[in-house]
Amino acid sequence: MSNFFLCLGMGLFVLVFLCLYRASFGPGVLNRIAGICAIGTKTLVVLLLMGFIYNRVEMFIDISMVYALLNFIATITAAKYLERKGEL
Amino acid sequence: MNVQQIVSIPFLLVGFFFFLAATIGLLRFPDFFCRLHATGKGDTMAVLLSLIGLSIYEGFSLTGLKLIFIAVFMFLAQPTATHAISRAAMRCGLEPWVKGKGKTQ
């Protein structure tokens, strides 16, 4: 089962790199924000899988919870800033 | 392997498939709103399925309850964030893509 989690985590790692293309080269600010939001969502699951691989879930789950909150707040803040600014 | 592990494996695999579909949509779609359409729904479903699978694997304990809590929070937060950022794009005057227009931002 640990090997299964490891393979799943490696697959998610590859997907994070694919999203990093959109976050670094994507035209405009908004595409970058969307890419970073997708990366944060995948990182949450990768952290939980790491916790299950190392048998330390009760520690990694708190980090994962904080990561979910931070990802949400970062996206909302960037959206609010762009909306107040009124232009790209 | 016991029953919990066997039940949790399909949830995790389907969650990974949704992550893959969301990433392909984020890379391949022609417009910002189309990309947000792919990631906003695909990532929500993928996180939900992955966390449900992991909580079945963990069983009934405080960690399992926390996993369910993260799943519920992501189910509320991810559509809210998607809506906020797409509303910001609309207010900033980003034109949606129509057929035959070619690639835009």
N, CA and C atoms of all chains as a GROMACS GRO file, in nm:
protein
  579
    1MET      N    1   0.083  -0.121   0.000
    1MET     CA    2   0.000   0.000   0.000
    1MET      C    3   0.086   0.125   0.000
    2SER      N    4   0.200   0.119   0.068
    2SER     CA    5   0.291   0.233   0.069
    2SER      C    6   0.346   0.262  -0.070
    3ASN      N    7   0.372   0.153  -0.146
    3ASN     CA    8   0.419   0.171  -0.284
    3ASN      C    9   0.313   0.237  -0.370
    4PHE      N   10   0.188   0.202  -0.347
    4PHE     CA   11   0.078   0.263  -0.422
    4PHE      C   12   0.071   0.414  -0.393
    5PHE      N   13   0.084   0.449  -0.265
    5PHE     CA   14   0.083   0.592  -0.230
    5PHE      C   15   0.201   0.664  -0.294
    6LEU      N   16   0.316   0.596  -0.298
    6LEU     CA   17   0.436   0.658  -0.356
    6LEU      C   18   0.415   0.684  -0.506
    7CYS      N   19   0.358   0.586  -0.577
    7CYS     CA   20   0.333   0.606  -0.721
    7CYS      C   21   0.234   0.718  -0.744
    8LEU      N   22   0.129   0.724  -0.660
    8LEU     CA   23   0.029   0.830  -0.674
    8LEU      C   24   0.092   0.968  -0.649
    9GLY      N   25   0.179   0.974  -0.547
    9GLY     CA   26   0.244   1.102  -0.517
    9GLY      C   27   0.336   1.145  -0.630
   10MET      N   28   0.405   1.046  -0.693
   10MET     CA   29   0.493   1.083  -0.804
   10MET      C   30   0.413   1.131  -0.924
   11GLY      N   31   0.297   1.070  -0.948
   11GLY     CA   32   0.211   1.117  -1.056
   11GLY      C   33   0.163   1.259  -1.031
   12LEU      N   34   0.126   1.288  -0.907
   12LEU     CA   35   0.082   1.423  -0.874
   12LEU      C   36   0.197   1.523  -0.887
   13PHE      N   37   0.319   1.478  -0.857
   13PHE     CA   38   0.438   1.563  -0.872
   13PHE      C   39   0.455   1.605  -1.018
   14VAL      N   40   0.436   1.508  -1.110
   14VAL     CA   41   0.445   1.540  -1.254
   14VAL      C   42   0.336   1.641  -1.291
   15LEU      N   43   0.215   1.622  -1.236
   15LEU     CA   44   0.106   1.715  -1.268
   15LEU      C   45   0.135   1.854  -1.214
   16VAL      N   46   0.202   1.862  -1.097
   16VAL     CA   47   0.239   1.993  -1.043
   16VAL      C   48   0.335   2.064  -1.138
   17PHE      N   49   0.428   1.987  -1.197
   17PHE     CA   50   0.520   2.051  -1.292
   17PHE      C   51   0.447   2.099  -1.417
   18LEU      N   52   0.345   2.022  -1.462
   18LEU     CA   53   0.268   2.067  -1.578
   18LEU      C   54   0.192   2.195  -1.546
   19CYS      N   55   0.139   2.206  -1.423
   19CYS     CA   56   0.070   2.329  -1.385
   19CYS      C   57   0.168   2.444  -1.371
   20LEU      N   58   0.293   2.414  -1.335
   20LEU     CA   59   0.393   2.519  -1.319
   20LEU      C   60   0.420   2.589  -1.452
   21TYR      N   61   0.398   2.517  -1.563
   21TYR     CA   62   0.412   2.584  -1.693
   21TYR      C   63   0.313   2.697  -1.704
   22ARG      N   64   0.186   2.669  -1.668
   22ARG     CA   65   0.084   2.774  -1.677
   22ARG      C   66   0.112   2.886  -1.578
   23ALA      N   67   0.168   2.850  -1.461
   23ALA     CA   68   0.194   2.952  -1.359
   23ALA      C   69   0.312   3.040  -1.395
   24SER      N   70   0.406   2.991  -1.477
   24SER     CA   71   0.523   3.073  -1.506
   24SER      C   72   0.515   3.140  -1.642
   25PHE      N   73   0.457   3.073  -1.745
   25PHE     CA   74   0.453   3.133  -1.878
   25PHE      C   75   0.316   3.185  -1.918
   26GLY      N   76   0.213   3.152  -1.836
   26GLY     CA   77   0.077   3.185  -1.877
   26GLY      C   78   0.058   3.332  -1.902
   27PRO      N   79  -0.010   3.369  -2.013
   27PRO     CA   80  -0.022   3.511  -2.044
   27PRO      C   81  -0.110   3.583  -1.942
   28GLY      N   82  -0.056   3.684  -1.880
   28GLY     CA   83  -0.134   3.765  -1.789
   28GLY      C   84  -0.130   3.716  -1.646
   29VAL      N   85  -0.179   3.803  -1.556
   29VAL     CA   86  -0.177   3.773  -1.413
   29VAL      C   87  -0.278   3.664  -1.379
   30LEU      N   88  -0.395   3.669  -1.443
   30LEU     CA   89  -0.504   3.581  -1.401
   30LEU      C   90  -0.473   3.434  -1.427
   31ASN      N   91  -0.406   3.406  -1.539
   31ASN     CA   92  -0.367   3.267  -1.566
   31ASN      C   93  -0.268   3.217  -1.464
   32ARG      N   94  -0.179   3.306  -1.421
   32ARG     CA   95  -0.082   3.265  -1.319
   32ARG      C   96  -0.151   3.234  -1.188
   33ILE      N   97  -0.249   3.317  -1.151
   33ILE     CA   98  -0.321   3.290  -1.026
   33ILE      C   99  -0.394   3.156  -1.035
   34ALA      N  100  -0.457   3.128  -1.151
   34ALA     CA  101  -0.528   3.001  -1.166
   34ALA      C  102  -0.431   2.883  -1.156
   35GLY      N  103  -0.312   2.897  -1.216
   35GLY     CA  104  -0.214   2.789  -1.209
   35GLY      C  105  -0.165   2.765  -1.068
   36ILE      N  106  -0.142   2.875  -0.993
   36ILE     CA  107  -0.093   2.859  -0.856
   36ILE      C  108  -0.200   2.797  -0.767
   37CYS      N  109  -0.326   2.832  -0.792
   37CYS     CA  110  -0.436   2.772  -0.716
   37CYS      C  111  -0.442   2.621  -0.741
   38ALA      N  112  -0.422   2.581  -0.867
   38ALA     CA  113  -0.423   2.438  -0.899
   38ALA      C  114  -0.305   2.367  -0.833
   39ILE      N  115  -0.188   2.434  -0.831
   39ILE     CA  116  -0.071   2.373  -0.767
   39ILE      C  117  -0.095   2.352  -0.618
   40GLY      N  118  -0.155   2.452  -0.552
   40GLY     CA  119  -0.182   2.439  -0.408
   40GLY      C  120  -0.277   2.326  -0.378
   41THR      N  121  -0.376   2.307  -0.464
   41THR     CA  122  -0.471   2.198  -0.441
   41THR      C  123  -0.402   2.062  -0.451
   42LYS      N  124  -0.310   2.049  -0.550
   42LYS     CA  125  -0.241   1.922  -0.564
   42LYS      C  126  -0.144   1.899  -0.449
   43THR      N  127  -0.080   2.009  -0.401
   43THR     CA  128   0.015   1.995  -0.291
   43THR      C  129  -0.052   1.944  -0.164
   44LEU      N  130  -0.177   1.984  -0.145
   44LEU     CA  131  -0.252   1.937  -0.028
   44LEU      C  132  -0.260   1.785  -0.024
   45VAL      N  133  -0.293   1.727  -0.140
   45VAL     CA  134  -0.306   1.581  -0.145
   45VAL      C  135  -0.168   1.515  -0.135
   46VAL      N  136  -0.065   1.578  -0.195
   46VAL     CA  137   0.069   1.520  -0.187
   46VAL      C  138   0.117   1.516  -0.042
   47LEU      N  139   0.087   1.623   0.035
   47LEU     CA  140   0.127   1.626   0.176
   47LEU      C  141   0.060   1.513   0.254
   48LEU      N  142  -0.069   1.490   0.228
   48LEU     CA  143  -0.138   1.382   0.298
   48LEU      C  144  -0.080   1.246   0.260
   49LEU      N  145  -0.045   1.228   0.131
   49LEU     CA  146   0.015   1.100   0.090
   49LEU      C  147   0.151   1.081   0.155
   50MET      N  148   0.228   1.192   0.169
   50MET     CA  149   0.356   1.182   0.240
   50MET      C  150   0.336   1.139   0.384
   51GLY      N  151   0.232   1.193   0.447
   51GLY     CA  152   0.202   1.153   0.584
   51GLY      C  153   0.170   1.005   0.594
   52PHE      N  154   0.095   0.951   0.496
   52PHE     CA  155   0.063   0.808   0.500
   52PHE      C  156   0.185   0.724   0.470
   53ILE      N  157   0.277   0.774   0.386
   53ILE     CA  158   0.398   0.696   0.357
   53ILE      C  159   0.487   0.688   0.480
   54TYR      N  160   0.503   0.804   0.551
   54TYR     CA  161   0.592   0.806   0.668
   54TYR      C  162   0.526   0.760   0.796
   55ASN      N  163   0.395   0.723   0.791
   55ASN     CA  164   0.319   0.686   0.911
   55ASN      C  165   0.312   0.797   1.015
   56ARG      N  166   0.308   0.920   0.970
   56ARG     CA  167   0.296   1.035   1.063
   56ARG      C  168   0.178   1.123   1.018
   57VAL      N  169   0.061   1.062   0.997
   57VAL     CA  170  -0.050   1.137   0.939
   57VAL      C  171  -0.096   1.247   1.032
   58GLU      N  172  -0.095   1.220   1.164
   58GLU     CA  173  -0.152   1.317   1.259
   58GLU      C  174  -0.072   1.447   1.261
   59MET      N  175   0.055   1.443   1.215
   59MET     CA  176   0.131   1.567   1.203
   59MET      C  177   0.107   1.633   1.067
   60PHE      N  178   0.108   1.553   0.960
   60PHE     CA  179   0.098   1.609   0.826
   60PHE      C  180  -0.042   1.663   0.796
   61ILE      N  181  -0.143   1.613   0.867
   61ILE     CA  182  -0.278   1.658   0.834
   61ILE      C  183  -0.300   1.802   0.878
   62ASP      N  184  -0.231   1.844   0.986
   62ASP     CA  185  -0.244   1.984   1.027
   62ASP      C  186  -0.178   2.077   0.926
   63ILE      N  187  -0.060   2.034   0.876
   63ILE     CA  188   0.007   2.113   0.773
   63ILE      C  189  -0.081   2.125   0.650
   64SER      N  190  -0.147   2.013   0.616
   64SER     CA  191  -0.232   2.011   0.497
   64SER      C  192  -0.352   2.104   0.514
   65MET      N  193  -0.409   2.106   0.637
   65MET     CA  194  -0.522   2.194   0.666
   65MET      C  195  -0.483   2.340   0.651
   66VAL      N  196  -0.365   2.375   0.707
   66VAL     CA  197  -0.316   2.512   0.696
   66VAL      C  198  -0.290   2.548   0.551
   67TYR      N  199  -0.242   2.450   0.473
   67TYR     CA  200  -0.215   2.476   0.332
   67TYR      C  201  -0.343   2.505   0.256
   68ALA      N  202  -0.451   2.432   0.290
   68ALA     CA  203  -0.579   2.457   0.224
   68ALA      C  204  -0.628   2.598   0.255
   69LEU      N  205  -0.618   2.638   0.384
   69LEU     CA  206  -0.663   2.772   0.422
   69LEU      C  207  -0.581   2.880   0.353
   70LEU      N  208  -0.448   2.861   0.349
   70LEU     CA  209  -0.361   2.962   0.288
   70LEU      C  210  -0.388   2.976   0.138
   71ASN      N  211  -0.412   2.862   0.073
   71ASN     CA  212  -0.439   2.864  -0.071
   71ASN      C  213  -0.567   2.942  -0.099
   72PHE      N  214  -0.670   2.915  -0.020
   72PHE     CA  215  -0.798   2.984  -0.037
   72PHE      C  216  -0.781   3.135  -0.014
   73ILE      N  217  -0.711   3.172   0.094
   73ILE     CA  218  -0.697   3.314   0.128
   73ILE      C  219  -0.613   3.386   0.023
   74ALA      N  220  -0.509   3.320  -0.029
   74ALA     CA  221  -0.424   3.384  -0.131
   74ALA      C  222  -0.504   3.413  -0.256
   75THR      N  223  -0.586   3.314  -0.299
   75THR     CA  224  -0.664   3.335  -0.421
   75THR      C  225  -0.767   3.446  -0.403
   76ILE      N  226  -0.836   3.445  -0.287
   76ILE     CA  227  -0.938   3.547  -0.262
   76ILE      C  228  -0.874   3.685  -0.257
   77THR      N  229  -0.755   3.695  -0.194
   77THR     CA  230  -0.689   3.825  -0.183
   77THR      C  231  -0.648   3.879  -0.319
   78ALA      N  232  -0.593   3.790  -0.404
   78ALA     CA  233  -0.552   3.836  -0.537
   78ALA      C  234  -0.673   3.878  -0.619
   79ALA      N  235  -0.783   3.802  -0.607
   79ALA     CA  236  -0.903   3.838  -0.682
   79ALA      C  237  -0.959   3.971  -0.635
   80LYS      N  238  -0.961   3.993  -0.503
   80LYS     CA  239  -1.011   4.120  -0.448
   80LYS      C  240  -0.926   4.237  -0.496
   81TYR      N  241  -0.793   4.216  -0.494
   81TYR     CA  242  -0.702   4.324  -0.536
   81TYR      C  243  -0.727   4.361  -0.681
   82LEU      N  244  -0.739   4.259  -0.768
   82LEU     CA  245  -0.760   4.288  -0.910
   82LEU      C  246  -0.895   4.354  -0.933
   83GLU      N  247  -0.996   4.314  -0.852
   83GLU     CA  248  -1.129   4.369  -0.872
   83GLU      C  249  -1.132   4.517  -0.831
   84ARG      N  250  -1.063   4.551  -0.721
   84ARG     CA  251  -1.058   4.691  -0.678
   84ARG      C  252  -0.980   4.774  -0.777
   85LYS      N  253  -0.874   4.714  -0.835
   85LYS     CA  254  -0.789   4.789  -0.926
   85LYS      C  255  -0.865   4.822  -1.055
   86GLY      N  256  -0.949   4.730  -1.101
   86GLY     CA  257  -1.037   4.758  -1.213
   86GLY      C  258  -0.975   4.738  -1.350
   87GLU      N  259  -0.847   4.710  -1.359
   87GLU     CA  260  -0.784   4.684  -1.489
   87GLU      C  261  -0.678   4.577  -1.471
   88LEU      N  262  -0.637   4.518  -1.584
   88LEU     CA  263  -0.537   4.412  -1.573
   88LEU      C  264  -0.396   4.467  -1.569
   89MET      N  265  -0.410  -0.744   0.255
   89MET     CA  266  -0.493  -0.624   0.236
   89MET      C  267  -0.631  -0.649   0.292
   90ASN      N  268  -0.677  -0.555   0.373
   90ASN     CA  269  -0.812  -0.571   0.427
   90ASN      C  270  -0.912  -0.493   0.342
   91VAL      N  271  -1.037  -0.490   0.389
   91VAL     CA  272  -1.145  -0.435   0.306
   91VAL      C  273  -1.129  -0.284   0.287
   92GLN      N  274  -1.084  -0.215   0.393
   92GLN     CA  275  -1.072  -0.069   0.384
   92GLN      C  276  -0.974  -0.028   0.275
   93GLN      N  277  -0.861  -0.099   0.267
   93GLN     CA  278  -0.762  -0.065   0.165
   93GLN      C  279  -0.817  -0.090   0.025
   94ILE      N  280  -0.888  -0.203   0.008
   94ILE     CA  281  -0.940  -0.235  -0.125
   94ILE      C  282  -1.045  -0.133  -0.166
   95VAL      N  283  -1.126  -0.084  -0.069
   95VAL     CA  284  -1.228   0.016  -0.104
   95VAL      C  285  -1.164   0.151  -0.134
   96SER      N  286  -1.053   0.185  -0.063
   96SER     CA  287  -0.996   0.318  -0.080
   96SER      C  288  -0.918   0.334  -0.210
   97ILE      N  289  -0.871   0.223  -0.269
   97ILE     CA  290  -0.789   0.234  -0.391
   97ILE      C  291  -0.868   0.292  -0.510
   98PRO      N  292  -0.994   0.247  -0.540
   98PRO     CA  293  -1.064   0.309  -0.654
   98PRO      C  294  -1.092   0.457  -0.634
   99PHE      N  295  -1.122   0.499  -0.510
   99PHE     CA  296  -1.143   0.642  -0.485
   99PHE      C  297  -1.019   0.722  -0.522
  100LEU      N  298  -0.902   0.674  -0.478
  100LEU     CA  299  -0.778   0.747  -0.505
  100LEU      C  300  -0.747   0.749  -0.654
  101LEU      N  301  -0.773   0.637  -0.723
  101LEU     CA  302  -0.742   0.634  -0.867
  101LEU      C  303  -0.835   0.727  -0.946
  102VAL      N  304  -0.964   0.728  -0.910
  102VAL     CA  305  -1.056   0.817  -0.980
  102VAL      C  306  -1.022   0.963  -0.948
  103GLY      N  307  -0.980   0.989  -0.824
  103GLY     CA  308  -0.935   1.124  -0.790
  103GLY      C  309  -0.814   1.166  -0.871
  104PHE      N  310  -0.720   1.074  -0.891
  104PHE     CA  311  -0.604   1.107  -0.974
  104PHE      C  312  -0.645   1.132  -1.118
  105PHE      N  313  -0.743   1.056  -1.168
  105PHE     CA  314  -0.791   1.080  -1.305
  105PHE      C  315  -0.850   1.220  -1.318
  106PHE      N  316  -0.925   1.264  -1.214
  106PHE     CA  317  -0.982   1.398  -1.222
  106PHE      C  318  -0.873   1.505  -1.216
  107PHE      N  319  -0.767   1.481  -1.135
  107PHE     CA  320  -0.654   1.575  -1.134
  107PHE      C  321  -0.590   1.584  -1.272
  108LEU      N  322  -0.574   1.467  -1.336
  108LEU     CA  323  -0.512   1.465  -1.470
  108LEU      C  324  -0.597   1.542  -1.570
  109ALA      N  325  -0.731   1.521  -1.565
  109ALA     CA  326  -0.819   1.590  -1.658
  109ALA      C  327  -0.815   1.740  -1.634
  110ALA      N  328  -0.812   1.782  -1.507
  110ALA     CA  329  -0.809   1.925  -1.476
  110ALA      C  330  -0.679   1.988  -1.525
  111THR      N  331  -0.567   1.914  -1.510
  111THR     CA  332  -0.439   1.970  -1.556
  111THR      C  333  -0.434   1.981  -1.707
  112ILE      N  334  -0.486   1.880  -1.778
  112ILE     CA  335  -0.487   1.888  -1.924
  112ILE      C  336  -0.574   2.004  -1.970
  113GLY      N  337  -0.688   2.024  -1.899
  113GLY     CA  338  -0.772   2.137  -1.934
  113GLY      C  339  -0.704   2.269  -1.908
  114LEU      N  340  -0.630   2.278  -1.796
  114LEU     CA  341  -0.558   2.403  -1.766
  114LEU      C  342  -0.453   2.432  -1.870
  115LEU      N  343  -0.392   2.328  -1.926
  115LEU     CA  344  -0.287   2.354  -2.024
  115LEU      C  345  -0.341   2.378  -2.164
  116ARG      N  346  -0.451   2.311  -2.202
  116ARG     CA  347  -0.488   2.304  -2.343
  116ARG      C  348  -0.601   2.397  -2.385
  117PHE      N  349  -0.682   2.446  -2.290
  117PHE     CA  350  -0.798   2.526  -2.331
  117PHE      C  351  -0.754   2.664  -2.379
  118PRO      N  352  -0.833   2.727  -2.468
  118PRO     CA  353  -0.784   2.848  -2.536
  118PRO      C  354  -0.800   2.977  -2.458
  119ASP      N  355  -0.875   2.978  -2.348
  119ASP     CA  356  -0.915   3.104  -2.288
  119ASP      C  357  -0.905   3.092  -2.136
  120PHE      N  358  -0.897   3.206  -2.067
  120PHE     CA  359  -0.888   3.202  -1.921
  120PHE      C  360  -1.013   3.141  -1.859
  121PHE      N  361  -1.130   3.178  -1.907
  121PHE     CA  362  -1.253   3.127  -1.848
  121PHE      C  363  -1.268   2.977  -1.873
  122CYS      N  364  -1.226   2.931  -1.991
  122CYS     CA  365  -1.231   2.787  -2.017
  122CYS      C  366  -1.137   2.712  -1.924
  123ARG      N  367  -1.018   2.768  -1.901
  123ARG     CA  368  -0.922   2.701  -1.811
  123ARG      C  369  -0.977   2.695  -1.670
  124LEU      N  370  -1.041   2.805  -1.627
  124LEU     CA  371  -1.099   2.807  -1.493
  124LEU      C  372  -1.214   2.708  -1.482
  125HIS      N  373  -1.287   2.692  -1.591
  125HIS     CA  374  -1.395   2.593  -1.596
  125HIS      C  375  -1.340   2.453  -1.573
  126ALA      N  376  -1.222   2.425  -1.632
  126ALA     CA  377  -1.164   2.292  -1.614
  126ALA      C  378  -1.113   2.273  -1.472
  127THR      N  379  -1.032   2.369  -1.422
  127THR     CA  380  -0.971   2.347  -1.291
  127THR      C  381  -1.070   2.362  -1.178
  128GLY      N  382  -1.163   2.455  -1.190
  128GLY     CA  383  -1.254   2.480  -1.078
  128GLY      C  384  -1.336   2.359  -1.042
  129LYS      N  385  -1.388   2.289  -1.143
  129LYS     CA  386  -1.471   2.173  -1.112
  129LYS      C  387  -1.387   2.046  -1.097
  130GLY      N  388  -1.287   2.030  -1.185
  130GLY     CA  389  -1.208   1.908  -1.180
  130GLY      C  390  -1.130   1.893  -1.050
  131ASP      N  391  -1.066   2.003  -1.006
  131ASP     CA  392  -0.988   1.994  -0.883
  131ASP      C  393  -1.077   1.972  -0.761
  132THR      N  394  -1.195   2.034  -0.759
  132THR     CA  395  -1.285   2.014  -0.646
  132THR      C  396  -1.323   1.867  -0.633
  133MET      N  397  -1.364   1.809  -0.744
  133MET     CA  398  -1.405   1.668  -0.743
  133MET      C  399  -1.287   1.578  -0.707
  134ALA      N  400  -1.168   1.611  -0.761
  134ALA     CA  401  -1.051   1.526  -0.735
  134ALA      C  402  -1.013   1.529  -0.588
  135VAL      N  403  -1.012   1.650  -0.527
  135VAL     CA  404  -0.977   1.658  -0.385
  135VAL      C  405  -1.080   1.586  -0.301
  136LEU      N  406  -1.206   1.602  -0.338
  136LEU     CA  407  -1.312   1.536  -0.261
  136LEU      C  408  -1.294   1.384  -0.264
  137LEU      N  409  -1.271   1.328  -0.385
  137LEU     CA  410  -1.257   1.183  -0.396
  137LEU      C  411  -1.131   1.134  -0.326
  138SER      N  412  -1.018   1.208  -0.340
  138SER     CA  413  -0.894   1.165  -0.277
  138SER      C  414  -0.908   1.165  -0.125
  139LEU      N  415  -0.970   1.271  -0.070
  139LEU     CA  416  -0.980   1.278   0.076
  139LEU      C  417  -1.078   1.174   0.129
  140ILE      N  418  -1.185   1.145   0.055
  140ILE     CA  419  -1.277   1.040   0.100
  140ILE      C  420  -1.206   0.905   0.099
  141GLY      N  421  -1.126   0.879  -0.006
  141GLY     CA  422  -1.050   0.754  -0.012
  141GLY      C  423  -0.951   0.742   0.103
  142LEU      N  424  -0.879   0.853   0.132
  142LEU     CA  425  -0.782   0.848   0.242
  142LEU      C  426  -0.851   0.831   0.377
  143SER      N  427  -0.970   0.891   0.394
  143SER     CA  428  -1.037   0.877   0.523
  143SER      C  429  -1.094   0.736   0.540
  144ILE      N  430  -1.133   0.672   0.429
  144ILE     CA  431  -1.174   0.531   0.439
  144ILE      C  432  -1.054   0.445   0.478
  145TYR      N  433  -0.936   0.477   0.420
  145TYR     CA  434  -0.815   0.402   0.454
  145TYR      C  435  -0.778   0.421   0.600
  146GLU      N  436  -0.795   0.543   0.650
  146GLU     CA  437  -0.756   0.573   0.788
  146GLU      C  438  -0.852   0.510   0.888
  147GLY      N  439  -0.980   0.506   0.855
  147GLY     CA  440  -1.076   0.452   0.950
  147GLY      C  441  -1.132   0.561   1.038
  148PHE      N  442  -1.214   0.521   1.137
  148PHE     CA  443  -1.282   0.620   1.220
  148PHE      C  444  -1.193   0.660   1.336
  149SER      N  445  -1.133   0.782   1.324
  149SER     CA  446  -1.051   0.834   1.434
  149SER      C  447  -1.050   0.986   1.419
  150LEU      N  448  -0.970   1.054   1.500
  150LEU     CA  449  -0.963   1.200   1.491
  150LEU      C  450  -0.904   1.242   1.356
  151THR      N  451  -0.805   1.166   1.308
  151THR     CA  452  -0.746   1.198   1.178
  151THR      C  453  -0.847   1.183   1.065
  152GLY      N  454  -0.930   1.078   1.073
  152GLY     CA  455  -1.033   1.060   0.972
  152GLY      C  456  -1.134   1.174   0.973
  153LEU      N  457  -1.170   1.220   1.094
  153LEU     CA  458  -1.262   1.333   1.104
  153LEU      C  459  -1.201   1.460   1.047
  154LYS      N  460  -1.070   1.479   1.072
  154LYS     CA  461  -1.003   1.597   1.016
  154LYS      C  462  -1.000   1.590   0.864
  155LEU      N  463  -0.980   1.469   0.810
  155LEU     CA  464  -0.982   1.453   0.663
  155LEU      C  465  -1.118   1.491   0.606
  156ILE      N  466  -1.226   1.447   0.675
  156ILE     CA  467  -1.360   1.483   0.630
  156ILE      C  468  -1.379   1.635   0.638
  157PHE      N  469  -1.322   1.695   0.744
  157PHE     CA  470  -1.335   1.841   0.759
  157PHE      C  471  -1.265   1.913   0.644
  158ILE      N  472  -1.144   1.866   0.607
  158ILE     CA  473  -1.074   1.930   0.495
  158ILE      C  474  -1.154   1.912   0.366
  159ALA      N  475  -1.217   1.794   0.348
  159ALA     CA  476  -1.296   1.771   0.227
  159ALA      C  477  -1.413   1.868   0.220
  160VAL      N  478  -1.484   1.886   0.333
  160VAL     CA  479  -1.598   1.978   0.334
  160VAL      C  480  -1.551   2.121   0.309
  161PHE      N  481  -1.438   2.157   0.373
  161PHE     CA  482  -1.387   2.293   0.354
  161PHE      C  483  -1.348   2.319   0.209
  162MET      N  484  -1.280   2.222   0.145
  162MET     CA  485  -1.240   2.241   0.006
  162MET      C  486  -1.362   2.245  -0.085
  163PHE      N  487  -1.466   2.167  -0.048
  163PHE     CA  488  -1.588   2.168  -0.130
  163PHE      C  489  -1.656   2.304  -0.125
  164LEU      N  490  -1.640   2.377  -0.014
  164LEU     CA  491  -1.696   2.512  -0.008
  164LEU      C  492  -1.600   2.616  -0.064
  165ALA      N  493  -1.469   2.600  -0.039
  165ALA     CA  494  -1.373   2.707  -0.067
  165ALA      C  495  -1.334   2.714  -0.213
  166GLN      N  496  -1.322   2.598  -0.277
  166GLN     CA  497  -1.270   2.598  -0.414
  166GLN      C  498  -1.367   2.665  -0.513
  167PRO      N  499  -1.499   2.636  -0.508
  167PRO     CA  500  -1.589   2.711  -0.597
  167PRO      C  501  -1.596   2.859  -0.563
  168THR      N  502  -1.582   2.894  -0.433
  168THR     CA  503  -1.584   3.035  -0.397
  168THR      C  504  -1.465   3.108  -0.457
  169ALA      N  505  -1.347   3.047  -0.449
  169ALA     CA  506  -1.227   3.109  -0.505
  169ALA      C  507  -1.238   3.121  -0.656
  170THR      N  508  -1.291   3.016  -0.721
  170THR     CA  509  -1.307   3.020  -0.866
  170THR      C  510  -1.403   3.130  -0.908
  171HIS      N  511  -1.513   3.142  -0.832
  171HIS     CA  512  -1.610   3.246  -0.864
  171HIS      C  513  -1.550   3.385  -0.845
  172ALA      N  514  -1.474   3.404  -0.736
  172ALA     CA  515  -1.416   3.535  -0.708
  172ALA      C  516  -1.318   3.576  -0.817
  173ILE      N  517  -1.235   3.483  -0.860
  173ILE     CA  518  -1.132   3.520  -0.959
  173ILE      C  519  -1.195   3.540  -1.097
  174SER      N  520  -1.300   3.463  -1.130
  174SER     CA  521  -1.364   3.486  -1.260
  174SER      C  522  -1.442   3.616  -1.260
  175ARG      N  523  -1.501   3.654  -1.144
  175ARG     CA  524  -1.570   3.782  -1.136
  175ARG      C  525  -1.471   3.897  -1.150
  176ALA      N  526  -1.351   3.880  -1.089
  176ALA     CA  527  -1.248   3.983  -1.104
  176ALA      C  528  -1.208   3.997  -1.250
  177ALA      N  529  -1.199   3.883  -1.321
  177ALA     CA  530  -1.162   3.890  -1.463
  177ALA      C  531  -1.270   3.959  -1.544
  178MET      N  532  -1.398   3.931  -1.512
  178MET     CA  533  -1.507   3.998  -1.584
  178MET      C  534  -1.504   4.149  -1.557
  179ARG      N  535  -1.485   4.189  -1.430
  179ARG     CA  536  -1.485   4.331  -1.397
  179ARG      C  537  -1.365   4.402  -1.458
  180CYS      N  538  -1.254   4.328  -1.477
  180CYS     CA  539  -1.137   4.389  -1.539
  180CYS      C  540  -1.154   4.403  -1.689
  181GLY      N  541  -1.260   4.347  -1.746
  181GLY     CA  542  -1.285   4.366  -1.888
  181GLY      C  543  -1.222   4.263  -1.977
  182LEU      N  544  -1.203   4.142  -1.925
  182LEU     CA  545  -1.148   4.035  -2.009
  182LEU      C  546  -1.260   3.976  -2.093
  183GLU      N  547  -1.240   3.976  -2.224
  183GLU     CA  548  -1.345   3.927  -2.314
  183GLU      C  549  -1.346   3.775  -2.317
  184PRO      N  550  -1.462   3.711  -2.303
  184PRO     CA  551  -1.466   3.566  -2.319
  184PRO      C  552  -1.439   3.524  -2.462
  185TRP      N  553  -1.388   3.402  -2.473
  185TRP     CA  554  -1.349   3.349  -2.603
  185TRP      C  555  -1.473   3.305  -2.679
  186VAL      N  556  -1.481   3.336  -2.809
  186VAL     CA  557  -1.588   3.282  -2.892
  186VAL      C  558  -1.525   3.201  -3.005
  187LYS      N  559  -1.607   3.120  -3.071
  187LYS     CA  560  -1.554   3.027  -3.170
  187LYS      C  561  -1.502   3.104  -3.291
  188GLY      N  562  -1.387   3.064  -3.341
  188GLY     CA  563  -1.331   3.126  -3.458
  188GLY      C  564  -1.248   3.250  -3.431
  189LYS      N  565  -1.220   3.273  -3.302
  189LYS     CA  566  -1.146   3.394  -3.267
  189LYS      C  567  -0.996   3.368  -3.258
  190GLY      N  568  -0.957   3.240  -3.247
  190GLY     CA  569  -0.816   3.210  -3.228
  190GLY      C  570  -0.782   3.218  -3.081
  191LYS      N  571  -0.653   3.204  -3.050
  191LYS     CA  572  -0.612   3.203  -2.909
  191LYS      C  573  -0.606   3.343  -2.854
  192THR      N  574  -0.662   3.361  -2.736
  192THR     CA  575  -0.650   3.490  -2.666
  192THR      C  576  -0.592   3.463  -2.528
  193GLN      N  577  -0.596   3.565  -2.446
  193GLN     CA  578  -0.548   3.548  -2.309
  193GLN      C  579  -0.653   3.470  -2.230
   0.00000   0.00000   0.00000
